[in-house]
Amino acid sequence: MIPQMKVLLGEAIESKTAYDEAEREIHDFQQHVMMMGGVAVDRDRVSASKTRRDEAASRLREAIETVQGAGVLIKDLDIGLIDFPTLYRGVEVYLCWKFGEDAIEFWHGVDEGFRGRKAIDQDFRDHHEGDREQ
């Protein structure tokens, strides 16, 4: 599942970056117009930025829906942080993976977050019950 998540999360991060860049271009253009008290508008440039933004938003939405449809929780798209709900000793916890890591090697309680990550050790493996109950 991790190779597929790497691809999907990579697409989501790339789309978010493209969206943010296009949005920044549009904002900078609007600021420039306001500061100059009006200027001759390059409509093609503004239109191209809006098109890039809208296309990136669509790709981002699709990638997020696919990731979440697999039962994965996106925690921080900027750094590619996702959690996989699971059961440990009968309690729901999250397997935690960050884009760039080779494998899922950490877990944390649902209220602990990234800072509470603990290494998956033998005790966790022995008492891990798989997917959470549906």
C-alpha positions, 0 to 999 in steps of 0.5 A: 500500500505504501508505494501506491500512497507515495504516488497518490500523496506525491500527486496531491503535494504537487497539485497543492504546490501548483495551486498555491503558486497560481493563487500567489500569482493571482494575488500578486497581480491583484495587489499590483493593480491596487497599488498602481491605481489600475493598469492595463490588464494582461487578460491572457496572463491572468486567465492562464493563472486562473486556469492553472489554479483551477486545474490544480485544484481539481487534481488535488481534490481527486488525489485527496478523495482517492487517498481518503477513500482508502481509509487513510487520514491526511494530517498535513499535506505540506509535509505529506503526513498521513495516518492509517487507523488501526487497533492496538490492544483493542484501542484505535491508534494510528499507524503514522507515515511521512512522505519520504519514509521507506516504510510505516515504522511509527504509531501514535494514539489518536490524541497524540499526533506526530509528536507522540510517534512511537517506534513500532516494536515487537510489543506493538506487533504482538498486540496489533489487531489489524484494521479498526472495527467498521 
